[in-house]
Amino acid sequence: MTLALYPGSFDPFHNGHLEVVERAARIFDAVIIAALRNPQKSQALFDLEARRKMVEESVTHLENVSFIMMSKLTVDVARDVEASVIIRGLRAVSDFENELQMAQMNRQLSGIETVFIPTSSSHSFIASRLLREVAIYGGDVTPFVPKPVAAIMEQELPADGEGEDA
């Protein structure tokens, strides 16, 4: 069985993430989405439990996809779940340099290969950090996120646009 690990912060989970998961689910026998708190990114908008709910409700149509939370190196999680491959989504050429560097480090640490799945052009501009900023200031992010995520964001974020700076 070929199991793929798709790690990320998913804060929030958006249509680009969903596209990568759906495509990976067609390629691999099983896909595990692993959400983490990324120390290199700004303050999280949603806690891990809210992100779990967003992801799980967004992928109910995919029988071979599951979700875990992680708080250690991606390669250690990949070993723990016996993943054959790590999945990374690419939006634009600018993503490639950083993702390639991480893939090479992960391979040196563990021997686990990384497979890049590019998003379609309709999702290539979507980034969680942009969605956080738009949402915090009361903008409409519903075209860019799965319906369950939009519902959770509407429920948990202030509707008046008086949030803190992303």
C-alpha positions in Angstrom: 0.0 0.0 0.0 1.3 3.4 -0.9 0.6 5.9 1.8 1.3 9.7 1.3 1.7 12.3 4.0 0.5 15.8 3.2 1.8 18.1 6.0 1.0 21.8 6.4 -0.4 24.4 8.7 -3.7 24.6 6.9 -4.6 27.8 8.7 -7.2 27.9 7.1 -7.6 24.9 4.7 -8.4 26.3 1.3 -9.4 25.2 -2.2 -5.8 24.8 -3.3 -5.1 22.4 -0.4 -8.3 20.5 -1.3 -7.2 20.2 -4.9 -3.8 18.8 -3.9 -5.5 16.3 -1.5 -8.1 15.2 -4.2 -5.3 14.7 -6.8 -3.1 12.8 -4.3 -6.1 10.6 -3.3 -6.4 9.5 -6.9 -2.6 8.6 -7.1 -2.0 7.0 -3.7 -3.8 4.2 -1.8 -4.1 6.5 1.2 -3.4 10.1 2.1 -2.9 11.4 5.6 -3.2 15.1 6.1 -1.0 16.3 9.0 -1.6 19.7 10.5 1.0 21.4 12.5 1.8 24.6 14.2 4.5 26.1 12.0 6.9 28.2 14.2 8.1 30.1 11.1 4.7 31.5 10.4 2.8 34.3 12.2 0.3 33.7 15.0 -2.2 31.0 14.0 -5.7 32.2 13.3 -7.3 28.8 14.2 -6.2 26.3 16.8 -5.4 22.8 15.7 -8.8 21.5 16.8 -10.6 24.0 14.5 -8.3 23.1 11.7 -9.0 19.4 12.2 -12.7 20.1 11.9 -12.2 22.2 8.8 -10.1 19.5 7.1 -12.2 16.5 8.1 -15.5 18.2 7.0 -13.9 19.2 3.7 -12.7 15.8 2.7 -15.6 13.6 3.7 -16.0 12.6 0.0 -12.6 11.1 -0.1 -12.6 7.6 1.5 -8.9 7.1 1.5 -8.0 10.4 3.3 -7.5 10.9 7.0 -6.2 13.6 9.3 -3.7 13.8 12.2 -2.1 16.6 14.2 1.6 16.7 14.6 4.2 18.5 16.7 7.5 17.1 15.5 9.6 16.8 12.3 7.6 15.9 9.3 10.0 13.0 8.5 9.4 11.6 12.0 5.7 11.7 11.4 6.2 10.1 8.0 8.1 7.3 9.6 5.5 6.9 12.4 2.6 6.5 10.0 4.8 4.5 7.5 4.3 6.9 4.7 6.1 6.1 1.4 6.1 9.7 0.2 5.6 13.3 1.4 3.2 15.4 -0.7 3.8 19.1 -1.2 1.6 21.5 -3.3 3.1 24.1 -5.6 1.2 27.2 -6.5 3.9 29.0 -8.5 7.5 28.8 -9.5 8.3 31.0 -6.5 7.2 28.1 -4.2 9.6 25.6 -5.8 12.9 26.8 -4.4 11.8 26.6 -0.8 9.9 23.3 -1.3 12.8 21.7 -3.2 15.2 22.6 -0.3 12.8 21.1 2.2 12.4 18.0 0.0 16.1 17.5 -0.2 16.6 17.9 3.6 13.7 15.5 4.3 15.3 12.9 1.9 18.7 13.3 3.5 17.1 12.8 7.0 14.9 9.9 6.2 15.2 8.6 2.6 11.5 9.5 2.1 10.8 11.1 -1.3 8.7 14.2 -1.8 6.2 14.4 -4.7 5.2 17.9 -5.8 1.6 18.4 -7.0 1.0 21.7 -8.7 -2.4 23.4 -8.3 -4.4 24.6 -11.2 -4.1 28.2 -12.2 -7.5 28.9 -10.7 -6.0 28.1 -7.2 -2.4 29.3 -7.8 -2.9 32.7 -6.1 -4.6 31.3 -2.9 -2.5 31.4 0.2 -3.6 30.9 3.8 -1.8 34.0 4.9 -3.8 36.1 2.4 -7.1 34.5 3.4 -6.3 35.2 7.1 -5.8 38.8 6.3 -8.9 39.1 4.1 -11.1 37.3 6.7 -9.8 39.3 9.7 -10.7 42.5 8.0 -14.2 41.3 7.1 -13.6 40.4 3.5 -15.4 37.5 1.8 -13.2 34.4 1.5 -16.0 32.0 0.6 -14.9 31.6 -3.1 -11.5 30.4 -2.0 -12.3 27.8 0.7 -14.5 24.7 0.9 -18.0 25.3 2.3 -17.3 23.7 5.7 -14.3 26.0 6.1 -16.4 29.1 5.2 -19.0 28.1 7.7 -16.4 27.7 10.5 -14.7 30.9 9.6 -18.0 32.8 9.6 -18.8 31.3 13.0 -15.4 31.9 14.7 -14.3 35.3 13.2 -15.7 38.7 14.1 -18.1 39.9 11.4 -17.3 43.5 11.9 -13.8 43.4 10.4 -12.3 44.6 13.7 -9.8 41.8 14.0 -6.1 42.1 14.8 -3.4 42.4 12.1 -2.6 39.1 10.4 
